[in-house]
């Protein structure tokens, strides 16, 4: 049989789930028949569709079903999930299932089990004794792991498009453009931040060195001090130039207050790294009164965890920088599963890296002067990200003002 029935449920019209399903089937050379279609008549009502999907052969059908699963279509006939053992570390069985970043469940012993620590482009590993399922990146697969294969017994629940006026995330999925009403969007982000903090939620910042270069470090420092930021992801550059600014008043050798070059200022970031190396770490530099202000200072003083992930171009780097990329990913993963919002500011590589490990239900904002940054995030599957194409030097002051605007 080269046909299977799939189900769509939820706000499948508003979220464009139904037309996307039909487009995928036709674009991949398949055929379909709508067997049942129930339309919700009120805004709060959901809709339902049962569709017969046909492929030219079983392999072609499975390819179509794989694509449909990415947008939340579920095979109507419920079967148990299939697993196979990994033959060696970091090696996957044939026909392994690659995850999305959406909430995912597997059917095991007649129960739907949630997949824990979900992120995109990973594998699902089943623990039959605990009746639990985990998301694992390929690099963490161990010999003997029971890895989910095929498409049977897997259910994906992508976030639905908000109905009506739902704050800043009504912009979700809109085109990347510098012509959006930036001030209006920032005001809505500020309201979201206040709502999240009012219920003791967590907010993460992913920051690039432009925060310091544009003179916005004091604003981010104040946000950390006032408890609006719960975790910081960055690279060696943000931390180094923040510390350079705190000690020497420069960033990349330029005076942050005047914008003028300082004599021999290009060496200041090396001096800054040397001071932290001498102290032993950023925390020890704070404790020894070497570092007295700035973003990293506030993180230490307010016990805000930070992950500094290194790159090939780093000077130094600072002793706190994690230079092993796999270790850096794991350190970031410890924080992303329980955050409610992530704000990514002026750092293409760290924004994309964070987007890769974020569950889709985490509210995400990407701010960058370069439209390519937010476009790349969307292209890699982080469709939940709201994009703001603007200068960080304009974004943070307005955001800070709106947060404090009653």
MIBADO-735970 format. One record per residue: residue number from 1; x, y, z of N, C-alpha, C in turn. Coordinates in steps of 0.05 Angstrom, whole numbers, padded with zeros to 5 digits. Layout:
! residues N
   seq      nc1      nc2      nc3     cac1     cac2     cac3      cc1      cc2      cc3
   NUM        X        Y        Z        X        Y        Z        X        Y        Z
...
***
This chain:
! residues 406
   seq      nc1      nc2      nc3     cac1     cac2     cac3      cc1      cc2      cc3
     1    00017   -00024    00000    00000    00000    00000    00018    00025    00000
     2    00012    00043   -00018    00027    00068   -00020    00011    00092   -00011
     3   -00008    00087    00008   -00024    00108    00019   -00024    00106    00049
     4   -00026    00129    00062   -00030    00131    00091   -00048    00155    00097
     5   -00063    00153    00118   -00080    00175    00127   -00065    00191    00148
     6   -00067    00218    00145   -00055    00236    00164   -00076    00255    00175
     7   -00072    00263    00200   -00090    00281    00213   -00078    00308    00218
     8   -00094    00329    00215   -00087    00356    00223   -00107    00366    00243
     9   -00098    00378    00265   -00117    00389    00284   -00106    00415    00296
    10   -00124    00431    00306   -00117    00457    00317   -00127    00480    00299
    11   -00114    00503    00300   -00122    00525    00283   -00107    00522    00256
    12   -00115    00501    00242   -00100    00493    00218   -00104    00512    00194
    13   -00124    00529    00195   -00129    00548    00174   -00113    00574    00179
    14   -00116    00585    00204   -00102    00609    00211   -00072    00605    00210
    15   -00062    00582    00218   -00033    00577    00219   -00022    00568    00192
    16   -00040    00566    00172   -00033    00558    00145   -00023    00529    00144
    17   -00030    00514    00164   -00021    00486    00166   -00034    00469    00143
    18   -00060    00474    00138   -00074    00459    00117   -00063    00465    00089
    19   -00061    00490    00081   -00050    00495    00054   -00021    00486    00051
    20   -00005    00488    00073    00023    00479    00072    00024    00448    00068
    21    00005    00434    00081    00004    00405    00078   -00001    00398    00049
    22   -00021    00410    00037   -00028    00404    00009   -00006    00412   -00010
    23    00007    00435   -00004    00029    00444   -00021    00052    00424   -00021
    24    00059    00414    00003    00081    00394    00006    00075    00369   -00010
    25    00050    00359   -00008    00043    00335   -00022    00045    00338   -00052
    26    00035    00361   -00062    00035    00365   -00091    00064    00371   -00101
    27    00079    00388   -00085    00106    00395   -00094    00124    00370   -00095
    28    00118    00350   -00078    00135    00326   -00078    00124    00304   -00097
    29    00104    00311   -00113    00095    00292   -00133    00075    00272   -00123
    30    00064    00277   -00099    00044    00258   -00088    00016    00266   -00095
    31   -00003    00251   -00084   -00032    00257   -00089   -00046    00256   -00062
    32   -00069    00268   -00060   -00084    00268   -00035   -00114    00268   -00040
    33   -00128    00260   -00019   -00157    00262   -00018   -00165    00270    00010
    34   -00181    00291    00012   -00190    00300    00038   -00214    00283    00046
    35   -00211    00266    00066   -00232    00248    00074   -00251    00260    00094
    36   -00241    00279    00110   -00258    00292    00130   -00247    00320    00136
    37   -00265    00339    00139   -00257    00367    00144   -00278    00380    00162
    38   -00269    00388    00186   -00287    00401    00205   -00275    00428    00211
    39   -00290    00450    00206   -00280    00477    00210   -00291    00488    00236
    40   -00273    00498    00253   -00282    00512    00278   -00297    00538    00271
    41   -00320    00542    00283   -00337    00565    00275   -00331    00590    00293
    42   -00320    00585    00317   -00313    00607    00334   -00283    00609    00336
    43   -00273    00633    00345   -00244    00637    00346   -00230    00617    00365
    44   -00244    00609    00386   -00233    00590    00405   -00235    00561    00395
    45   -00251    00556    00374   -00255    00529    00364   -00231    00520    00347
    46   -00224    00495    00348   -00204    00484    00331   -00216    00471    00306
    47   -00200    00466    00287   -00209    00452    00262   -00195    00425    00260
    48   -00205    00408    00243   -00194    00381    00240   -00196    00372    00211
    49   -00175    00359    00201   -00176    00348    00174   -00163    00320    00174
    50   -00176    00302    00160   -00165    00275    00155   -00159    00272    00126
    51   -00134    00268    00119   -00126    00268    00091   -00112    00242    00083
    52   -00120    00230    00061   -00107    00207    00050   -00084    00216    00032
    53   -00060    00208    00038   -00036    00216    00023   -00026    00192    00007
    54   -00020    00196   -00018   -00011    00174   -00036    00016    00181   -00048
    55    00034    00162   -00048    00060    00164   -00061    00063    00144   -00083
    56    00083    00147   -00100    00087    00128   -00122    00096    00100   -00112
    57    00111    00100   -00090    00118    00075   -00077    00122    00081   -00047
    58    00130    00060   -00032    00132    00064   -00002    00153    00084    00005
    59    00176    00084   -00009    00197    00103   -00003    00188    00131   -00008
    60    00175    00135   -00031    00165    00162   -00038    00145    00171   -00017
    61    00127    00154   -00009    00107    00160    00011    00120    00168    00038
    62    00140    00153    00045    00154    00160    00071    00168    00187    00069
    63    00179    00194    00046    00191    00220    00043    00171    00242    00047
    64    00147    00238    00035    00125    00258    00039    00117    00260    00068
    65    00114    00237    00081    00105    00237    00109    00126    00250    00127
    66    00152    00247    00120    00173    00260    00135    00170    00290    00134
    67    00165    00300    00110    00161    00329    00107    00136    00339    00122
    68    00115    00323    00120    00090    00331    00134    00093    00332    00164
    69    00109    00314    00174    00113    00313    00203    00126    00338    00214
    70    00142    00351    00196    00156    00376    00204    00137    00398    00211
    71    00113    00398    00199    00093    00419    00204    00071    00410    00222
    72    00073    00385    00233    00054    00376    00253    00033    00357    00245
    73    00034    00347    00219    00015    00327    00211    00022    00300    00224
    74    00002    00286    00233    00006    00261    00248   -00007    00238    00233
    75    00007    00216    00231   -00005    00192    00218   -00029    00183    00235
    76   -00052    00179    00222   -00076    00174    00236   -00076    00146    00249
    77   -00065    00127    00236   -00064    00100    00247   -00041    00098    00267
    78   -00048    00095    00293   -00028    00096    00314   -00014    00069    00316
    79    00013    00070    00314    00029    00047    00317    00051    00053    00337
    80    00063    00032    00347    00085    00035    00367    00110    00047    00353
    81    00125    00062    00368    00149    00073    00357    00170    00051    00352
    82    00187    00054    00333    00208    00034    00327    00235    00045    00336
    83    00251    00027    00347    00278    00035    00356    00298    00014    00347
    84    00323    00023    00344    00345    00005    00338    00369    00014    00354
    85    00386   -00005    00361    00410    00001    00377    00432    00014    00360
    86    00445    00033    00372    00468    00045    00359    00491    00025    00360
    87    00505    00021    00338    00526    00000    00337    00552    00010    00350
    88    00556    00037    00351    00580    00047    00364    00575    00077    00371
    89    00592    00088    00387    00589    00116    00395    00588    00134    00370
    90    00569    00153    00371    00566    00174    00350    00557    00163    00323
    91    00548    00138    00322    00538    00126    00297    00508    00119    00300
    92    00492    00126    00280    00464    00123    00282    00454    00100    00264
    93    00432    00087    00272    00421    00066    00255    00410    00079    00229
    94    00407    00062    00209    00395    00072    00184    00367    00081    00189
    95    00357    00101    00174    00330    00111    00176    00324    00123    00203
    96    00345    00134    00217    00340    00148    00242    00322    00172    00238
    97    00307    00178    00260    00290    00201    00259    00305    00226    00269
    98    00304    00247    00253    00317    00273    00260    00295    00292    00270
    99    00299    00303    00294    00279    00319    00307    00276    00347    00296
   100    00252    00358    00301    00247    00387    00298    00252    00400    00325
   101    00248    00426    00327    00249    00439    00353    00222    00442    00367
   102    00202    00428    00356    00175    00429    00367    00170    00407    00388
   103    00152    00412    00407    00145    00391    00426    00138    00365    00411
   104    00151    00343    00420    00149    00317    00406    00142    00295    00425
   105    00127    00275    00416    00118    00253    00433    00123    00227    00417
   106    00129    00206    00431    00131    00179    00418    00111    00160    00431
   107    00101    00142    00415    00081    00122    00425    00096    00097    00435
   108    00095    00092    00461    00109    00069    00472    00091    00055    00493
   109    00086    00030    00488    00068    00014    00506    00041    00028    00510
   110    00030    00036    00487    00003    00048    00486    00001    00075    00501
   111    00023    00088    00505    00023    00115    00517    00040    00134    00501
   112    00031    00159    00500    00047    00180    00487    00067    00191    00507
   113    00093    00188    00502    00114    00197    00521    00126    00222    00509
   114    00128    00244    00525    00141    00268    00515    00171    00264    00512
   115    00182    00276    00491    00211    00275    00487    00224    00298    00503
   116    00241    00292    00521    00253    00313    00538    00276    00327    00524
   117    00281    00352    00532    00303    00368    00522    00303    00371    00491
   118    00279    00376    00481    00276    00377    00451    00292    00400    00439
   119    00305    00394    00416    00318    00413    00399    00319    00402    00371
   120    00325    00419    00351    00324    00410    00323    00350    00393    00316
   121    00347    00377    00296    00369    00362    00284    00383    00343    00304
   122    00368    00331    00321    00378    00312    00341    00364    00286    00338
   123    00371    00267    00355    00359    00240    00354    00342    00236    00380
   124    00323    00218    00378    00307    00210    00402    00318    00184    00412
   125    00324    00183    00437    00334    00158    00450    00314    00150    00471
   126    00306    00124    00470    00286    00113    00489    00300    00098    00512
   127    00291    00104    00536    00298    00088    00559    00274    00071    00567
   128    00273    00046    00559    00249    00029    00564    00244    00024    00593
   129    00264    00023    00610    00260    00017    00638    00247    00041    00652
   130    00255    00065    00645    00243    00089    00658    00219    00099    00643
   131    00214    00087    00619    00193    00096    00601    00195    00126    00596
   132    00220    00134    00589    00225    00162    00583    00240    00164    00557
   133    00237    00186    00543    00251    00191    00518    00266    00217    00519
   134    00290    00217    00508    00308    00240    00509    00317    00249    00481
   135    00322    00275    00478    00333    00285    00454    00364    00286    00457
   136    00378    00274    00438    00407    00273    00440    00420    00282    00414
   137    00440    00300    00415    00455    00306    00390    00472    00282    00382
   138    00479    00280    00357    00494    00257    00346    00520    00253    00362
   139    00533    00274    00370    00559    00272    00384    00557    00259    00411
   140    00532    00257    00422    00528    00246    00449    00515    00218    00448
   141    00511    00207    00424    00500    00180    00421    00521    00160    00430
   142    00513    00141    00447    00531    00120    00457    00523    00092    00445
   143    00543    00075    00443    00538    00048    00434    00516    00035    00451
   144    00496    00023    00438    00474    00010    00452    00450    00028    00457
   145    00452    00054    00452    00429    00071    00455    00406    00062    00437
   146    00382    00062    00447    00358    00055    00431    00349    00080    00417
   147    00355    00082    00391    00350    00106    00375    00324    00102    00359
   148    00306    00122    00360    00281    00120    00345    00287    00121    00315
   149    00274    00103    00300    00278    00102    00271    00250    00103    00258
   150    00250    00111    00232    00225    00112    00217    00207    00135    00225
   151    00181    00132    00219    00162    00153    00224    00139    00144    00242
   152    00138    00118    00248    00115    00107    00263    00117    00116    00292
   153    00093    00122    00304    00092    00127    00332    00105    00153    00341
   154    00106    00173    00323    00118    00199    00329    00097    00221    00324
   155    00094    00239    00344    00075    00261    00341    00089    00287    00347
   156    00087    00306    00329    00099    00333    00332    00077    00354    00335
   157    00081    00373    00354    00061    00394    00358    00074    00421    00354
   158    00074    00432    00330    00086    00459    00325    00069    00480    00338
   159    00081    00502    00346    00065    00524    00358    00046    00535    00337
   160    00022    00543    00346    00003    00553    00327    00005    00584    00326
   161   -00002    00594    00303   -00002    00623    00299   -00022    00636    00317
   162   -00015    00657    00331   -00034    00671    00349   -00058    00681    00334
   163   -00081    00681    00346   -00106    00691    00334   -00111    00719    00345
   164   -00115    00738    00327   -00120    00765    00336   -00095    00779    00346
   165   -00099    00799    00363   -00077    00815    00373   -00065    00802    00397
   166   -00042    00790    00394   -00029    00774    00415   -00001    00785    00422
   167    00002    00812    00421    00027    00823    00428    00047    00821    00405
   168    00073    00823    00412    00093    00824    00392    00094    00799    00374
   169    00085    00777    00385    00087    00752    00370    00065    00748    00349
   170    00048    00769    00345    00031    00769    00322    00048    00774    00297
   171    00073    00785    00301    00091    00789    00278    00105    00764    00269
   172    00101    00742    00284    00116    00717    00279    00111    00708    00250
   173    00133    00702    00236    00131    00692    00209    00129    00714    00188
   174    00130    00740    00197    00129    00761    00177    00156    00765    00164
   175    00157    00779    00142    00181    00783    00127    00202    00799    00143
   176    00227    00793    00138    00249    00809    00150    00250    00835    00135
   177    00249    00857    00150    00249    00883    00137    00258    00905    00157
   178    00273    00924    00147    00281    00947    00164    00258    00968    00165
   179    00236    00963    00151    00214    00983    00150    00192    00976    00170
   180    00196    00957    00187    00176    00951    00208    00175    00974    00228
   181    00153    00978    00242    00151    00999    00262    00167    00991    00287
   182    00193    00997    00288    00211    00987    00308    00203    00995    00336
   183    00196    01020    00340    00189    01029    00367    00164    01014    00377
   184    00145    01010    00360    00121    00995    00368    00128    00966    00376
   185    00145    00953    00361    00152    00926    00367    00168    00925    00393
   186    00186    00944    00397    00202    00944    00422    00184    00948    00446
   187    00164    00965    00443    00145    00969    00465    00131    00943    00472
   188    00123    00928    00452    00110    00903    00457    00129    00882    00470
   189    00154    00883    00461    00174    00865    00473    00177    00872    00503
   190    00178    00898    00509    00180    00907    00537    00157    00897    00553
   191    00133    00898    00542    00110    00887    00556    00112    00857    00561
   192    00122    00843    00541    00126    00814    00544    00146    00808    00567
   193    00168    00824    00567    00188    00821    00588    00176    00825    00615
   194    00160    00846    00618    00148    00852    00645    00128    00830    00653
   195    00114    00819    00634    00095    00797    00640    00110    00772    00648
   196    00132    00766    00634    00148    00742    00641    00160    00745    00669
   197    00172    00768    00675    00184    00772    00701    00163    00773    00723
   198    00139    00782    00717    00118    00783    00738    00110    00755    00747
   199    00113    00735    00729    00107    00707    00737    00133    00691    00743
   200    00154    00706    00748    00180    00693    00755    00192    00677    00733
   201    00186    00685    00708    00198    00671    00685    00227    00680    00681
   202    00240    00666    00662    00268    00671    00657    00273    00682    00629
   203    00292    00700    00627    00299    00713    00602    00330    00710    00597
   204    00337    00702    00573    00365    00700    00566    00373    00721    00546
   205    00397    00730    00547    00408    00749    00527    00431    00735    00513
   206    00431    00737    00486    00454    00727    00470    00466    00753    00458
   207    00490    00760    00467    00500    00786    00460    00527    00786    00444
   208    00529    00805    00427    00554    00809    00412    00569    00834    00422
   209    00594    00838    00413    00610    00861    00423    00599    00888    00415
   210    00581    00889    00395    00570    00915    00387    00554    00928    00410
   211    00545    00912    00429    00532    00923    00452    00551    00942    00467
   212    00576    00934    00468    00597    00951    00481    00605    00973    00462
   213    00611    00967    00437    00620    00987    00418    00601    01010    00416
   214    00575    01005    00417    00555    01027    00414    00549    01042    00439
   215    00563    01035    00461    00558    01048    00486    00534    01039    00502
   216    00524    01015    00495    00500    01005    00508    00506    00986    00531
   217    00532    00982    00538    00538    00964    00560    00526    00972    00586
   218    00526    00999    00593    00513    01007    00618    00484    01000    00620
   219    00470    01000    00597    00441    00993    00597    00437    00964    00603
   220    00453    00947    00589    00450    00918    00594    00459    00912    00622
   221    00480    00925    00632    00489    00921    00660    00466    00928    00679
   222    00452    00950    00674    00430    00957    00692    00407    00937    00691
   223    00401    00926    00667    00380    00906    00664    00387    00881    00680
   224    00413    00873    00680    00422    00850    00695    00419    00856    00725
   225    00428    00881    00733    00427    00888    00762    00398    00889    00772
   226    00379    00897    00755    00351    00899    00763    00336    00872    00760
   227    00350    00851    00752    00337    00825    00752    00322    00817    00727
   228    00325    00833    00705    00311    00826    00680    00324    00804    00664
   229    00350    00800    00669    00365    00780    00653    00373    00757    00672
   230    00368    00732    00663    00374    00709    00680    00397    00692    00670
   231    00405    00696    00645    00428    00681    00635    00439    00696    00611
   232    00466    00695    00607    00479    00708    00585    00495    00688    00569
   233    00490    00688    00542    00506    00673    00523    00522    00694    00507
   234    00548    00689    00503    00564    00707    00487    00590    00693    00479
   235    00608    00708    00467    00634    00697    00460    00655    00712    00475
   236    00680    00707    00468    00702    00720    00480    00701    00750    00476
   237    00691    00759    00452    00692    00787    00445    00675    00805    00463
   238    00650    00797    00468    00633    00814    00486    00646    00817    00513
   239    00654    00795    00525    00666    00796    00552    00692    00812    00552
   240    00709    00807    00532    00734    00822    00531    00731    00852    00528
   241    00714    00860    00510    00710    00889    00505    00694    00902    00528
   242    00676    00887    00540    00663    00897    00564    00683    00902    00586
   243    00701    00883    00590    00722    00887    00611    00741    00909    00603
   244    00749    00910    00578    00766    00932    00568    00753    00959    00574
   245    00727    00961    00568    00712    00985    00573    00711    00992    00603
   246    00707    00972    00619    00705    00976    00648    00732    00986    00660
   247    00754    00976    00649    00780    00982    00661    00793    01007    00647
   248    00790    01008    00621    00804    01029    00606    00786    01050    00593
   249    00760    01045    00593    00741    01064    00580    00741    01063    00550
   250    00753    01041    00539    00754    01038    00509    00741    01012    00501
   251    00735    01011    00475    00725    00986    00463    00738    00984    00435
   252    00754    00964    00430    00770    00962    00406    00788    00986    00404
   253    00797    00996    00426    00816    01019    00426    00803    01046    00422
   254    00776    01047    00419    00762    01072    00416    00749    01080    00442
   255    00752    01106    00449    00739    01116    00473    00709    01114    00469
   256    00695    01099    00487    00667    01095    00484    00651    01121    00487
   257    00660    01139    00504    00645    01164    00508    00648    01184    00485
   258    00673    01186    00474    00677    01206    00453    00678    01195    00425
   259    00682    01168    00423    00684    01156    00396    00711    01161    00383
   260    00730    01172    00398    00756    01178    00386    00776    01156    00393
   261    00795    01152    00374    00816    01132    00379    00835    01142    00401
   262    00843    01123    00417    00861    01128    00439    00889    01118    00432
   263    00910    01133    00438    00937    01125    00431    00943    01098    00442
   264    00952    01080    00424    00959    01053    00431    00935    01038    00443
   265    00911    01048    00437    00887    01035    00449    00881    01008    00437
   266    00893    01002    00414    00888    00976    00402    00899    00953    00419
   267    00916    00960    00439    00927    00939    00456    00910    00935    00481
   268    00890    00952    00486    00875    00951    00511    00860    00925    00515
   269    00850    00913    00494    00835    00888    00498    00855    00866    00507
   270    00880    00867    00497    00900    00847    00507    00907    00852    00536
   271    00910    00878    00543    00914    00885    00571    00892    00875    00589
   272    00867    00878    00579    00843    00869    00594    00844    00839    00599
   273    00850    00824    00578    00852    00795    00581    00874    00787    00600
   274    00896    00801    00599    00919    00796    00617    00911    00801    00646
   275    00896    00821    00651    00887    00827    00679    00870    00805    00689
   276    00852    00794    00673    00834    00772    00682    00850    00747    00685
   277    00869    00742    00667    00887    00719    00670    00902    00720    00696
   278    00912    00744    00703    00927    00748    00728    00909    00742    00752
   279    00884    00751    00750    00866    00746    00773    00857    00717    00775
   280    00856    00703    00752    00849    00675    00752    00823    00670    00737
   281    00804    00688    00738    00778    00685    00725    00763    00712    00727
   282    00741    00714    00713    00725    00739    00715    00714    00742    00744
   283    00705    00720    00755    00694    00722    00783    00716    00730    00802
   284    00740    00719    00800    00761    00726    00818    00770    00755    00814
   285    00768    00765    00789    00775    00793    00783    00755    00811    00798
   286    00730    00803    00799    00710    00819    00814    00716    00818    00844
   287    00722    00794    00854    00727    00791    00882    00752    00806    00891
   288    00772    00808    00873    00797    00822    00879    00796    00852    00873
   289    00772    00861    00865    00768    00890    00859    00783    00899    00835
   290    00791    00881    00817    00803    00888    00792    00782    00897    00772
   291    00759    00883    00772    00737    00890    00754    00715    00902    00772
   292    00707    00927    00767    00690    00941    00785    00663    00949    00773
   293    00659    00944    00747    00634    00951    00734    00631    00936    00708
   294    00608    00939    00695    00604    00927    00669    00586    00903    00669
   295    00582    00892    00645    00563    00870    00641    00573    00845    00657
   296    00598    00838    00653    00608    00814    00666    00609    00817    00696
   297    00615    00842    00705    00615    00848    00734    00587    00843    00746
   298    00567    00853    00732    00539    00850    00743    00531    00821    00742
   299    00540    00806    00722    00533    00777    00722    00544    00763    00747
   300    00569    00770    00754    00582    00758    00778    00568    00767    00803
   301    00564    00793    00806    00552    00804    00830    00523    00795    00835
   302    00508    00790    00813    00480    00783    00815    00475    00753    00810
   303    00497    00738    00809    00496    00709    00805    00480    00701    00781
   304    00484    00716    00759    00472    00709    00733    00492    00692    00718
   305    00484    00667    00712    00503    00649    00698    00509    00659    00670
   306    00533    00654    00660    00540    00661    00633    00556    00639    00620
   307    00552    00636    00594    00567    00617    00578    00581    00632    00556
   308    00608    00632    00557    00624    00645    00536    00635    00623    00518
   309    00626    00622    00493    00634    00602    00474    00655    00614    00455
   310    00678    00601    00453    00700    00611    00438    00697    00607    00408
   311    00716    00619    00393    00717    00615    00364    00747    00617    00356
   312    00752    00610    00331    00779    00607    00321    00793    00634    00320
   313    00778    00656    00320    00791    00683    00317    00796    00697    00343
   314    00791    00683    00366    00793    00697    00392    00822    00704    00399
   315    00825    00727    00410    00850    00734    00424    00848    00724    00453
   316    00870    00715    00463    00870    00704    00491    00866    00674    00491
   317    00842    00664    00494    00819    00680    00503    00818    00683    00533
   318    00797    00695    00543    00793    00697    00572    00792    00669    00584
   319    00800    00666    00609    00801    00639    00622    00773    00627    00624
   320    00752    00643    00624    00724    00633    00627    00713    00623    00601
   321    00727    00628    00578    00716    00620    00552    00719    00590    00548
   322    00697    00577    00539    00698    00549    00533    00707    00545    00504
   323    00730    00534    00501    00741    00532    00474    00734    00506    00459
   324    00723    00486    00473    00713    00462    00460    00684    00467    00453
   325    00677    00466    00427    00651    00474    00418    00629    00455    00428
   326    00635    00429    00431    00616    00410    00441    00610    00416    00471
   327    00630    00422    00486    00626    00430    00514    00610    00455    00516
   328    00615    00474    00498    00601    00499    00498    00571    00495    00492
   329    00565    00477    00473    00538    00471    00467    00524    00459    00491
   330    00537    00440    00504    00525    00427    00527    00520    00447    00550
   331    00539    00466    00553    00535    00486    00574    00511    00503    00568
   332    00507    00510    00543    00483    00526    00535    00458    00510    00538
   333    00459    00484    00532    00435    00467    00534    00424    00466    00562
   334    00441    00469    00582    00433    00468    00610    00413    00490    00617
   335    00414    00512    00601    00398    00535    00608    00374    00539    00590
   336    00375    00530    00565    00354    00539    00546    00327    00525    00551
   337    00327    00502    00564    00302    00487    00567    00282    00500    00586
   338    00291    00517    00604    00273    00529    00623    00272    00560    00621
   339    00281    00571    00598    00277    00600    00594    00251    00605    00579
   340    00240    00628    00584    00215    00636    00571    00219    00654    00547
   341    00241    00668    00547    00247    00686    00525    00277    00688    00521
   342    00285    00690    00495    00313    00694    00488    00315    00719    00470
   343    00332    00738    00477    00336    00762    00461    00365    00760    00450
   344    00367    00758    00423    00393    00755    00410    00401    00782    00398
   345    00423    00793    00406    00430    00820    00398    00458    00821    00384
   346    00458    00827    00359    00482    00834    00343    00504    00813    00345
   347    00496    00788    00341    00517    00767    00339    00506    00744    00322
   348    00515    00743    00297    00504    00724    00279    00509    00695    00287
   349    00534    00688    00293    00541    00660    00298    00529    00651    00324
   350    00531    00667    00345    00519    00658    00370    00489    00658    00370
   351    00477    00675    00354    00447    00675    00351    00439    00649    00337
   352    00452    00642    00315    00445    00618    00301    00450    00593    00318
   353    00472    00593    00333    00479    00571    00351    00457    00567    00372
   354    00448    00590    00383    00427    00588    00403    00400    00579    00391
   355    00394    00590    00368    00370    00582    00354    00369    00552    00349
   356    00392    00541    00343    00393    00512    00337    00385    00495    00361
   357    00389    00504    00385    00384    00488    00409    00358    00497    00424
   358    00344    00517    00413    00321    00527    00427    00296    00510    00421
   359    00280    00503    00440    00253    00492    00435    00236    00514    00422
   360    00218    00507    00404    00203    00527    00389    00183    00543    00406
   361    00177    00533    00430    00158    00548    00447    00171    00571    00462
   362    00198    00573    00461    00211    00595    00474    00208    00620    00456
   363    00198    00641    00468    00194    00666    00453    00222    00678    00447
   364    00227    00684    00422    00254    00691    00413    00253    00716    00396
   365    00272    00734    00401    00275    00759    00387    00304    00761    00377
   366    00307    00769    00352    00334    00773    00341    00337    00801    00332
   367    00356    00816    00343    00361    00844    00336    00388    00846    00322
   368    00388    00856    00297    00413    00858    00283    00410    00879    00261
   369    00431    00894    00256    00431    00913    00234    00433    00900    00207
   370    00442    00874    00207    00444    00859    00183    00420    00840    00179
   371    00404    00845    00159    00380    00827    00155    00387    00798    00150
   372    00412    00793    00141    00420    00765    00136    00420    00748    00161
   373    00425    00761    00184    00426    00745    00209    00399    00733    00215
   374    00378    00749    00214    00352    00739    00221    00341    00721    00199
   375    00350    00726    00174    00341    00708    00152    00354    00681    00156
   376    00379    00679    00163    00392    00654    00168    00379    00638    00190
   377    00371    00652    00211    00357    00638    00233    00331    00625    00223
   378    00316    00639    00207    00291    00628    00197    00297    00605    00178
   379    00317    00608    00161    00324    00587    00141    00332    00561    00155
   380    00344    00563    00179    00353    00540    00193    00332    00527    00211
   381    00308    00538    00209    00286    00526    00224    00275    00540    00248
   382    00288    00563    00255    00279    00578    00279    00258    00598    00270
   383    00235    00586    00261    00214    00603    00250    00199    00619    00271
   384    00203    00613    00297    00189    00627    00318    00202    00654    00325
   385    00225    00660    00312    00240    00684    00320    00227    00709    00307
   386    00222    00729    00324    00214    00755    00315    00238    00772    00308
   387    00239    00783    00284    00263    00797    00275    00259    00827    00277
   388    00281    00841    00285    00282    00870    00285    00308    00878    00272
   389    00306    00891    00249    00329    00900    00235    00335    00929    00243
   390    00353    00932    00262    00360    00959    00272    00387    00958    00286
   391    00397    00981    00293    00423    00983    00307    00418    00978    00337
   392    00436    00962    00349    00434    00956    00377    00435    00981    00394
   393    00450    01001    00384    00452    01026    00399    00425    01041    00401
   394    00407    01035    00383    00380    01046    00384    00361    01028    00399
   395    00365    01002    00396    00346    00983    00408    00347    00983    00439
   396    00370    00979    00451    00372    00976    00480    00362    01000    00495
   397    00369    01025    00488    00358    01048    00503    00328    01050    00502
   398    00316    01044    00478    00287    01045    00477    00274    01023    00493
   399    00286    00999    00492    00275    00977    00507    00276    00983    00537
   400    00299    00993    00546    00302    01000    00575    00282    01020    00584
   401    00278    01041    00567    00258    01062    00574    00230    01050    00575
   402    00223    01033    00556    00196    01022    00555    00191    01002    00579
   403    00212    00988    00587    00209    00970    00610    00202    00986    00635
   404    00213    01010    00637    00208    01026    00661    00185    01046    00657
   405    00173    01045    00634    00150    01063    00629    00124    01050    00639
   406    00112    01063    00659    00088    01053    00671    00063    01064    00657
***
